[in-house]
Amino acid sequence: MAHLRAGWLTDLTPLAWFAFYAAVAVAVTWPLAGHLRSTLLGSPSGDTGVYVWNLWIFRHELVEKGHLPFSTDHIFGYTGGADFSLHNFTPIAGLLATPLIPHVGVVAAFNILLMVMLTLTGVSVFALGKTLGLRNWSAALAGTMFIASPVITARETAHFSLVTAWSLPLFVLLFLRLMERPTLATAVLVGVAVAAAHYSDTYYGVYCLLIGVFVVAWRFVRIERRAPAPTCDARAIRIVDRTLVMVAVFLAWRLITGWTEVSIGSIRFSIKTLYTPTLLAVLLGATRVWLTFRPVARLHDPTDRLPVFIRLGGVSVATCLALIAPVLVGLVQRFFQGRLPETPLPWRSSPRGVDLLAYVVPNPNHAWFGRWTERWWLPPNADAFPELVASFSIVGLVCIGVAAWRRWLPSFWVAFTALFGLLSLGPFIHIAGVNTTVIAPWAILRYVPVLGLARSPSRFAVLASLGLSLLLAFALEAWRRNSPRAWRRLAMPVLLLLALEGFPGPRHLYSANIPPVYQHLALTPKDGRILTLPTGIRDGVSSLGNFSASNLFFQTAHRHPIEGGYLSRVSPSRKTASARAPMLVALLALSDQETTLTDAEVEAARWSRDTFLAYSCVRHVVIDKDHASSRLRAFAIEALHLVPVMEDQHHQWLVPLGPPPCQKPRPFYESGNN
């Protein structure tokens, strides 16, 4: 690890660096600053709409309802509301937005906080760089490269929680400080940093755990090669080599011929995919390496610091657990009530990582060439762009490569970047859009408790980008130190190329306007729920019906409770409860358009009309004319006895005739809460 340099605050003005990174944040999101109240960097019908809603519902529950804002009854009305213990809720951002929203509105508050988070992230990386011994200019470059990196810029269009990355470099700074000079105060601050990371994004809390394990292993573990292999190992190596050759020949034959069956006498083998033989080849290769080098891990603690560090680590853990207690209480309640969402991790079809070549794609956010490079090696999924972009500056990668070749880079940060870059590749390595079926470390680590909560491995690219930003700063500083003449000639062109390549503006902006129907609904008494059609129950991996995140975004304006909803994770009990309500069964099926509905189910839904209206308390129905099928519209109007109130270009507002009085959900549905 690089030597930690104290006292960086003595040679700079902190407010000046905050102002500098605030200017960078405005620049990389331009022209958003000129349209704070009316536009967003991402579509309100996507994840951006959910994150705007997060800020509004946090304030609504805290200020207007007067309780801890970790649950709400404003969504999933028929099944009794929801808690946010497993939702990407961003409560730190919600707390900061609470005093802003009454003065500037929820959209402007969201945009302001986006820039504030970028500013804090830049300052945190700068502070980490200074503490590692970088000069002002190179530490400033590291912070700028990170917040302007394509990884962060792409996620600004959908994943606001991943943009709030300031807690990661802050945690690294404090944890390295704890390793160098273990004190009680630093241990407490480490726990605070982990809690802040968790409250920014659940993934970031898991990342802090992984970073901590890596730093401890780097400090206290040494990998050594044992004595030369005995004769039995030499025989084993020959057997492994021959088997590996056989598997390689089979894989080549399978790829060339495309055959899926092999017959040896009366024995027939069926190999429809390459997963199993490739896994065997990887395991044989790993065995060959182990037999050759025979590595062994040994504890290395000459100064006997490990016991002290373990005790202070316990303080950090206790501090973190105390601060995230509201979330832990929700998790414990879920466990005892059987409401923990099941997140299966199938071996072959779990979320993929980034493409191996994604790191060398020219900036896909660039105004000049981004439209040609943004889809390089990305799958056709709607969320592939914000999820699977991993680019870094090509000029920066060349500088890092030259510095690595000359051995100018700190080995700790090379290993840090390599580790999280490897994890970002996911369970199976993709190259140029092709799944090679070669397993990567995440194929195993995703089954480790707690680590499995970070179910989308592509997001490890955020940590890889942090490492690359610091490595670039180390590389340029080493270049300046070791080749001053070349530095004087080439420094300015290199810095200009970095700026031209990395600048993502002007950014595409999405309208945040509220449709007239919802503006009029905002003026009505809040005495019932709104049902928007199509409707549904959606989470990060599954969907019943067809719920749009725009419904949550519009709720920030009309403020009525709604039926249906979206959370990062939804429990099976909620889906089961909804599937047993005849009216919801029909509405969800017709919203999906691909699910068939029998005549018996249609009739049962008609008979359950009053029951549904009583327990859902639906008093307004809004039909999205662009997405609701004619069959769904006709069924809803007939089955719910709807009459029109008003209509705009895209929406129709109707109300049910003579609805029964609202009732609380039955105990059956209460047991199905999210």
C-alpha positions in Angstrom: 0.0 0.0 0.0 1.1 3.5 -0.7 2.3 5.4 2.3 -0.5 7.6 3.8 0.3 11.2 4.0 -1.4 13.2 6.7 -2.2 16.9 6.8 -3.5 17.4 3.2 -5.9 20.0 4.6 -3.0 22.3 5.4 -2.0 22.9 1.8 -5.3 23.6 0.1 -8.6 25.4 0.7 -11.4 22.8 1.1 -14.1 25.2 0.0 -12.1 26.0 -3.2 -12.1 22.3 -4.1 -15.8 21.9 -3.4 -16.4 24.8 -5.7 -14.2 23.2 -8.4 -16.0 19.9 -8.3 -19.4 21.7 -8.2 -18.3 23.4 -11.5 -17.3 20.0 -12.9 -20.6 18.5 -11.9 -22.5 21.3 -13.7 -20.3 20.8 -16.8 -20.7 17.0 -17.1 -24.5 17.3 -16.7 -24.9 20.4 -18.9 -27.4 21.8 -19.9 -29.4 20.3 -16.9 -28.5 23.2 -14.7 -30.5 25.6 -16.9 -33.7 23.4 -16.7 -33.7 22.1 -13.1 -37.5 22.2 -12.6 -38.6 20.8 -16.0 -36.2 18.1 -17.1 -34.3 15.0 -16.0 -31.3 13.1 -17.4 -33.3 9.9 -17.5 -36.9 9.1 -18.5 -39.5 9.4 -15.8 -41.0 6.2 -17.1 -37.8 4.4 -16.1 -35.7 4.0 -13.0 -35.2 7.8 -12.8 -38.9 8.2 -12.1 -38.5 5.7 -9.2 -35.6 7.6 -7.7 -37.5 11.0 -7.9 -40.4 9.2 -6.1 -38.0 8.0 -3.4 -37.2 11.6 -2.4 -40.9 12.6 -2.4 -42.1 9.5 -0.4 -39.3 9.9 2.1 -40.4 13.5 2.9 -44.1 12.5 2.7 -43.7 9.8 5.4 -41.3 11.8 7.6 -43.0 15.2 7.5 -46.7 14.6 6.6 -47.1 11.2 8.2 -44.7 11.9 11.1 -43.0 8.5 11.3 -39.7 6.9 10.2 -39.8 7.0 6.4 -39.0 3.3 5.9 -42.6 2.2 5.0 -45.6 3.6 3.2 -49.3 2.8 2.4 -49.2 4.9 -0.7 -48.4 1.9 -3.0 -49.7 -1.7 -3.1 -53.1 -0.6 -1.6 -54.9 -3.9 -1.9 -52.1 -5.8 -0.1 -51.6 -3.2 2.7 -48.6 -1.0 1.8 -44.9 -1.7 1.8 -41.6 -1.3 3.7 -38.3 -0.3 2.1 -35.9 -2.7 3.9 -34.9 -4.2 0.5 -35.6 -1.3 -1.8 -32.9 1.1 -3.2 -34.4 3.9 -1.2 -31.4 6.3 -1.0 -32.5 7.7 2.4 -29.4 10.0 2.7 -30.6 11.8 -0.5 -34.1 11.8 0.8 -33.0 13.5 4.0 -31.1 16.1 2.1 -34.1 16.7 -0.2 -36.6 17.1 2.6 -35.9 20.9 3.2 -35.5 21.5 -0.5 -38.7 20.1 -2.0 -41.1 22.7 -0.6 -39.0 25.5 -2.1 -37.9 24.2 -5.5 -40.1 21.1 -6.1 -39.2 17.5 -6.2 -37.7 17.5 -9.7 -35.4 20.4 -9.1 -34.4 18.9 -5.7 -33.5 15.7 -7.4 -31.4 17.5 -10.0 -29.7 19.6 -7.4 -28.9 16.5 -5.3 -27.5 14.7 -8.4 -25.0 17.5 -8.8 -24.3 17.6 -5.0 -23.6 13.9 -5.0 -21.2 14.3 -7.9 -19.5 17.1 -6.1 -19.1 15.1 -2.9 -17.8 12.1 -4.9 -15.1 14.3 -6.6 -14.0 15.8 -3.3 -13.9 12.3 -1.7 -11.7 10.9 -4.4 -9.5 14.1 -4.2 -9.1 13.6 -0.4 -8.2 9.9 -1.0 -5.6 10.8 -3.6 -4.1 13.5 -1.3 -4.0 11.1 1.6 -2.2 8.5 -0.7 0.5 11.1 -1.4 -0.7 12.6 -4.8 -0.1 16.2 -5.5 -3.0 18.6 -5.8 -3.2 18.6 -9.6 -3.1 14.8 -9.9 -5.5 14.2 -7.0 -7.9 16.7 -8.7 -7.5 14.9 -12.0 -8.4 11.6 -10.3 -11.6 13.0 -8.8 -12.5 14.7 -12.2 -11.9 11.5 -14.2 -14.1 9.5 -11.8 -17.2 11.7 -11.8 -16.9 12.3 -15.6 -16.2 8.6 -16.4 -18.6 6.9 -18.8 -19.5 4.5 -15.9 -20.9 7.3 -13.8 -22.3 9.3 -16.6 -24.3 6.4 -18.1 -25.8 5.6 -14.7 -26.9 9.2 -14.2 -29.6 8.3 -16.8 -31.2 5.6 -14.6 -29.4 4.6 -11.4 -29.2 7.6 -9.2 -28.2 5.5 -6.2 -25.0 4.4 -8.0 -24.1 8.0 -8.7 -24.0 8.7 -4.9 -20.6 7.0 -4.8 -18.9 9.5 -2.5 -19.0 7.0 0.4 -16.8 4.5 -1.4 -13.6 6.5 -1.6 -14.3 7.9 1.9 -14.5 4.4 3.2 -11.3 3.4 1.5 -9.6 6.5 3.0 -10.8 5.8 6.5 -10.1 2.0 6.3 -6.5 2.5 5.1 -6.1 5.1 7.9 -7.4 2.5 10.4 -4.9 0.0 9.1 -2.0 2.4 9.5 -2.9 4.0 12.8 -5.7 2.1 14.5 -7.7 4.3 16.9 -11.2 4.1 18.3 -12.3 7.3 16.6 -11.2 6.0 13.2 -13.0 2.7 13.8 -16.2 4.5 14.6 -15.8 6.7 11.4 -15.3 3.5 9.3 -18.6 2.2 10.7 -20.3 5.5 9.8 -18.9 5.3 6.3 -20.2 1.8 5.7 -23.7 2.8 7.0 -23.6 5.8 4.7 -22.7 3.5 1.8 -25.6 1.2 2.6 -28.0 4.2 2.8 -26.7 5.4 -0.6 -27.1 2.0 -2.3 -27.3 -1.5 -0.8 -24.7 -2.6 -3.3 -22.2 -0.1 -1.9 -22.6 -1.5 1.6 -21.6 -4.9 0.2 -18.8 -3.3 -1.8 -17.3 -1.9 1.5 -17.3 -5.4 2.9 -15.4 -6.7 -0.1 -13.0 -3.8 -0.1 -12.3 -4.4 3.6 -11.6 -8.1 3.0 -9.2 -7.2 0.2 -7.3 -4.6 2.2 -7.0 -6.9 5.2 -5.8 -9.8 3.0 -3.3 -7.5 1.3 -1.9 -6.3 4.7 -1.9 -9.6 6.7 -1.7 -12.4 4.1 1.2 -13.5 2.0 1.1 -16.1 -0.8 4.2 -18.2 -1.0 5.3 -21.0 -3.2 6.0 -24.3 -1.5 8.9 -26.7 -2.0 9.3 -28.3 -5.5 6.5 -30.8 -6.3 7.1 -34.4 -5.3 7.0 -37.2 -7.9 3.3 -37.9 -7.2 2.5 -34.3 -8.2 4.5 -34.7 -11.4 2.3 -37.7 -12.3 -0.8 -35.8 -11.5 0.3 -32.9 -13.8 0.7 -35.3 -16.7 -2.8 -36.7 -16.1 -4.2 -33.2 -15.9 -2.4 -32.2 -19.1 -3.7 -35.2 -21.0 -7.3 -34.6 -19.8 -7.0 -30.9 -20.6 -5.9 -31.7 -24.2 -8.9 -34.1 -24.6 -11.3 -31.5 -23.3 -9.8 -28.9 -25.6 -10.1 -31.2 -28.6 -13.7 -31.9 -27.8 -14.5 -28.1 -27.4 -12.8 -27.4 -30.8 -14.8 -30.3 -32.4 -18.0 -29.0 -30.9 -17.4 -25.5 -32.1 -16.4 -26.5 -35.6 -19.0 -29.2 -36.3 -21.9 -27.9 -34.1 -22.8 -31.5 -33.2 -24.5 -31.9 -29.8 -24.3 -35.7 -29.5 -21.3 -38.1 -29.3 -21.6 -41.9 -29.5 -18.9 -44.3 -28.2 -20.1 -47.8 -28.9 -23.5 -48.1 -27.2 -22.9 -45.1 -25.0 -24.3 -41.8 -26.2 -23.4 -38.3 -24.8 -25.6 -35.3 -25.3 -23.8 -31.9 -25.0 -26.3 -29.1 -26.0 -24.3 -26.3 -24.4 -20.6 -25.5 -23.8 -21.1 -24.6 -20.1 -20.1 -28.0 -18.7 -17.1 -28.8 -20.9 -15.8 -25.2 -20.5 -16.2 -25.5 -16.7 -14.2 -28.7 -16.8 -11.5 -27.1 -18.8 -11.3 -24.1 -16.4 -11.1 -26.4 -13.4 -8.4 -28.5 -15.0 -6.4 -25.4 -15.9 -6.7 -24.1 -12.3 -5.6 -27.5 -11.0 -2.6 -27.4 -13.4 -1.6 -24.0 -12.1 -2.0 -25.1 -8.5 0.1 -28.3 -9.0 2.8 -26.3 -10.7 3.2 -23.4 -8.3 1.7 -25.1 -5.1 0.9 -21.7 -3.5 0.1 -21.5 0.2 -1.4 -18.5 2.2 0.4 -17.5 5.4 -0.4 -15.0 8.0 2.0 -12.0 8.0 1.8 -9.8 11.1 5.3 -9.0 12.3 4.1 -6.0 14.4 1.3 -8.0 16.0 -1.4 -5.5 14.9 -4.0 -8.0 13.9 -5.5 -8.5 17.4 -5.9 -4.7 17.8 -7.4 -4.4 14.4 -9.9 -7.2 15.0 -11.1 -5.4 18.2 -11.5 -2.1 16.4 -13.1 -3.9 13.5 -15.8 -5.0 16.0 -16.4 -1.4 16.9 -16.8 -0.5 13.2 -19.3 -3.3 12.7 -21.3 -2.4 15.9 -21.4 1.3 14.8 -22.6 0.3 11.3 -25.3 -2.0 12.7 -26.6 0.6 15.1 -26.9 3.2 12.3 -28.8 0.8 9.9 -31.0 -0.6 12.7 -34.2 0.7 11.0 -33.5 -1.5 7.9 -32.4 -4.5 10.0 -35.7 -4.3 12.0 -37.6 -4.5 8.7 -35.5 -7.5 7.6 -36.1 -9.3 10.9 -39.8 -8.7 10.6 -39.8 -10.0 7.0 -38.0 -13.1 8.1 -40.4 -14.1 10.9 -43.4 -13.2 8.8 -42.1 -15.2 5.8 -41.9 -12.1 3.6 -38.3 -12.2 2.5 -38.2 -12.1 -1.3 -36.7 -15.1 -2.9 -33.9 -14.2 -5.3 -32.9 -17.4 -7.1 -29.4 -17.5 -8.6 -29.5 -20.0 -11.5 -26.1 -21.1 -12.6 -26.5 -20.1 -16.3 -29.2 -17.4 -16.4 -28.4 -15.1 -13.5 -27.5 -11.4 -14.4 -24.5 -11.1 -16.6 -21.6 -8.8 -16.2 -20.0 -6.3 -18.6 -18.3 -7.3 -21.8 -14.5 -7.8 -21.4 -14.0 -5.3 -24.3 -16.5 -2.8 -22.7 -13.6 -1.1 -20.9 -12.0 -0.1 -24.2 -15.1 1.3 -25.9 -14.7 5.0 -26.8 -16.8 7.1 -24.5 -20.4 6.0 -25.4 -21.8 9.2 -23.8 -19.8 11.5 -26.1 -21.8 14.0 -28.1 -19.6 13.4 -31.3 -19.1 9.6 -31.5 -21.3 8.3 -28.7 -24.2 7.4 -31.0 -21.9 5.0 -32.8 -20.2 3.4 -29.8 -23.0 3.3 -27.2 -24.3 -0.1 -28.4 -20.9 -1.8 -29.0 -21.2 -5.3 -27.5 -24.3 -4.4 -25.5 -27.3 -6.8 -25.5 -30.6 -5.5 -26.8 -32.2 -5.1 -23.3 -33.9 -1.8 -22.6 -31.6 -1.2 -19.5 -28.4 -2.5 -21.1 -26.9 1.0 -21.6 -27.0 2.3 -18.0 -26.3 -1.2 -16.6 -23.4 -2.5 -18.8 -21.3 0.5 -19.7 -17.8 0.1 -18.3 -15.7 2.4 -20.6 -12.7 4.4 -19.4 -10.7 7.0 -21.3 -8.7 5.4 -24.1 -6.0 8.0 -23.7 -6.0 7.3 -19.9 -5.7 3.5 -20.5 -2.7 4.1 -22.8 -1.0 6.3 -20.0 -1.8 3.6 -17.4 -0.4 0.9 -19.7 2.9 2.7 -20.3 3.3 3.4 -16.6 2.6 -0.2 -15.7 5.1 -1.4 -18.3 7.7 0.9 -16.6 6.6 -0.3 -13.2 5.6 3.1 -12.0 2.3 2.1 -10.5 1.5 1.1 -6.9 0.9 -2.6 -6.8 -2.0 -2.3 -4.3 -4.1 -0.1 -6.7 -3.2 -2.3 -9.7 -4.5 -5.3 -7.8 -7.6 -3.4 -6.5 -8.5 -2.4 -10.0 -7.9 -5.8 -11.5 -10.0 -7.5 -8.8 -13.1 -5.4 -9.2 -12.7 -5.3 -13.0 -12.7 -9.1 -12.9 -15.7 -9.2 -10.7 -17.6 -6.8 -13.0 -17.3 -9.4 -15.8 -20.0 -11.4 -14.0 -20.3 -15.2 -13.7 -19.4 -15.9 -17.3 -17.0 -13.9 -19.4 -18.5 -12.2 -22.5 -16.1 -11.0 -25.3 -17.4 -8.8 -28.1 -21.0 -9.9 -27.3 -20.2 -13.6 -27.2 -20.7 -15.6 -24.0 -17.5 -17.7 -23.8 -19.0 -19.8 -20.9 -15.7 -19.3 -19.1 -16.4 -18.8 -15.5 -15.1 -15.8 -13.6 -14.8 -15.3 -9.8 -18.3 -14.0 -9.5 -19.7 -17.3 -10.5 -18.7 -18.6 -7.1 -18.9 -15.4 -4.9 -22.5 -14.7 -5.8 -23.5 -17.7 -3.7 -21.8 -16.3 -0.6 -24.4 -14.9 2.0 -24.6 -11.1 2.0 -22.4 -10.8 -1.1 -25.2 -12.3 -3.1 -27.3 -9.2 -2.4 -25.2 -7.5 -5.0 -27.0 -9.4 -7.7 -25.9 -7.3 -10.7 -22.1 -7.8 -11.1 -21.8 -5.1 -13.8 -21.9 -2.5 -11.1 -18.5 -3.5 -9.8 -17.4 -1.4 -12.8 -17.9 1.6 -10.5 -15.0 0.4 -8.3 -12.9 -0.5 -11.3 -13.4 3.0 -12.6 -12.4 4.4 -9.2 -9.2 2.3 -9.4 -8.4 3.4 -13.0 -8.9 7.1 -12.1 -6.4 6.8 -9.3 -4.0 4.8 -11.4 -4.1 7.5 -14.1 -3.2 10.1 -11.5 -0.3 7.9 -10.3 0.8 7.3 -13.9 0.9 11.0 -14.9 2.6 12.0 -11.6 5.3 9.3 -12.1 5.7 10.5 -15.7 6.2 14.1 -14.6 8.7 12.9 -11.9 10.7 10.4 -14.1 10.6 12.1 -17.5 10.4 15.9 -16.9 11.5 16.8 -20.4 8.9 14.6 -22.1 6.3 15.8 -19.6 6.8 19.4 -20.5 6.3 18.7 -24.2 3.3 16.3 -24.0 1.5 17.1 -20.7 -0.8 19.7 -22.2 -1.8 17.7 -25.3 -2.5 14.7 -23.1 -4.7 16.7 -20.7 -6.6 18.3 -23.6 -7.2 14.9 -25.2 -8.5 13.6 -21.8 -10.9 16.5 -21.6 -12.1 16.2 -25.2 -12.6 12.5 -24.9 -14.3 12.5 -21.5 -16.7 15.5 -21.8 -20.2 14.0 -22.2 -22.1 17.2 -22.9 -24.4 18.5 -24.1 -26.6 15.9 -22.4 -30.0 14.6 -23.7 -32.8 15.8 -21.4 -36.2 14.2 -20.7 -39.3 16.2 -20.0 -40.5 16.1 -16.4 -43.9 17.6 -17.2 -47.0 16.3 -15.5 -50.0 15.4 -17.8 -53.1 17.6 -17.4 -55.2 14.7 -16.0 -52.8 14.2 -13.0 -52.6 18.0 -12.5 -56.4 18.0 -12.1 -56.3 15.0 -9.8 -53.9 16.9 -7.6 -56.8 19.3 -6.8 -59.2 16.5 -5.7 -59.6 15.3 -2.0 -57.1 12.6 -1.0 -60.0 10.2 0.0 -59.2 7.3 -2.2 -56.6 5.5 -4.4 -55.8 5.9 -8.1 -55.7 2.8 -10.3 -53.7 3.4 -13.5 -54.2 1.0 -16.3 -52.1 -0.9 -17.3 -51.3 -1.8 -13.7 -49.0 -4.3 -12.1 -46.5 -5.4 -9.5 -42.9 -4.9 -10.5 -39.5 -5.5 -9.0 -35.9 -5.6 -10.3 -36.2 -9.1 -11.7 -39.9 -9.9 -12.3 -43.2 -8.3 -13.2 -46.9 -9.1 -12.8 -49.0 -7.1 -15.3 -47.3 -4.0 -16.6 -46.6 -1.3 -14.1 -44.8 1.8 -15.3 -42.4 3.8 -13.1 -44.1 6.9 -14.5 -47.0 6.1 -12.2 -44.7 6.7 -9.2 -43.3 9.8 -10.7 -46.8 11.2 -11.3 -47.7 10.4 -7.7 -45.2 13.1 -6.6 -47.6 15.6 -8.2 -51.1 14.2 -7.5 -50.2 12.8 -4.0 -53.0 10.2 -4.0 -52.2 6.7 -2.9 -52.1 4.3 -5.8 -52.8 0.6 -6.5 -49.9 -1.5 -7.8 -46.3 -0.4 -7.5 -42.6 -1.0 -8.0 -39.9 -1.8 -5.5 -36.4 -3.3 -6.0 -37.5 -6.5 -4.4 -41.1 -7.8 -3.9 -42.0 -10.8 -1.7 -43.7 -13.9 -3.1 -46.5 -13.5 -0.5 -47.5 -10.1 -2.1 -47.7 -11.7 -5.5 -49.6 -14.7 -4.1 -52.1 -12.4 -2.4 -52.7 -10.4 -5.5 -53.1 -13.5 -7.6 -56.0 -14.6 -5.4 -58.0 -11.4 -5.8 -60.3 -12.0 -8.9 -60.4 -8.4 -10.0 -56.6 -8.1 -9.8 -56.1 -11.4 -11.6 -58.1 -10.0 -14.5 -56.5 -6.5 -14.5 -53.0 -7.9 -14.3 -53.6 -10.4 -17.0 -55.1 -7.9 -19.4 -52.3 -5.4 -18.5 -49.7 -8.0 -19.5 -51.5 -8.6 -22.9 -49.6 -11.9 -23.2 -51.5 -13.7 -20.4 -54.8 -15.4 -21.3 -57.9 -14.9 -19.3 -60.7 -17.4 -19.1 -64.4 -16.6 -19.2 -64.7 -17.9 -15.6 -62.0 -15.5 -14.4 -63.8 -12.6 -16.2 -67.1 -13.5 -14.5 -65.4 -13.9 -11.1 -63.8 -10.5 -11.5 -67.2 -8.9 -12.3 -68.7 -10.4 -9.1 -65.8 -9.2 -7.0 -66.2 -5.6 -8.0 -67.5 -4.2 -4.7 -65.0 -6.3 -2.7 -62.1 -5.0 -4.8 -63.2 -1.3 -4.5 -63.8 -1.7 -0.8 -60.4 -3.2 0.1 -58.4 -1.2 -2.5 -60.3 2.0 -1.9 -59.9 2.9 -5.6 -61.9 6.1 -6.3 -60.2 7.1 -9.5 -59.1 5.2 -12.6 -56.6 6.6 -15.1 -56.3 4.8 -18.5 -53.0 5.2 -20.3 -54.3 5.3 -23.8 -50.9 4.6 -25.4 -50.3 1.4 -23.5 -53.7 0.0 -22.4 -55.2 -2.5 -24.9 -58.7 -2.0 -26.1 -59.7 -5.2 -24.3 -58.3 -3.9 -21.0 -60.1 -0.5 -21.4 -63.5 -2.2 -22.3 -63.2 -4.7 -19.4 -62.3 -2.0 -16.8 -65.1 0.3 -17.8 -67.7 -2.5 -17.8 -66.6 -4.5 -14.8 -65.8 -1.5 -12.5 -68.8 0.6 -13.7 -66.7 3.6 -14.7 -67.8 6.9 -16.0 -65.5 9.5 -17.6 -64.4 12.7 -16.0 -61.8 14.2 -18.3 -59.3 13.3 -21.0 -56.0 14.7 -22.3 -53.8 13.6 -25.2 -52.5 10.4 -23.5 -54.7 9.7 -20.5 -58.4 9.3 -19.6 -59.7 9.9 -16.1 -62.8 7.9 -14.9 -64.5 7.2 -11.6 -66.5 4.2 -10.4 -70.2 4.6 -9.9 -71.4 4.1 -6.3 -68.3 2.6 -4.8 -68.7 0.9 -1.4 -67.1 2.4 1.7 -63.4 1.8 2.1 -62.3 -1.0 4.4 -58.9 -2.0 5.8 -57.3 -5.0 4.0 -58.3 -8.4 5.5 -55.8 -10.2 7.6 -55.0 -12.5 4.7 -53.8 -9.6 2.6 -52.0 -8.0 5.6 -49.9 -11.1 5.8 -48.9 -10.5 2.2 -47.4 -7.1 2.8 -44.1 -6.5 0.9 
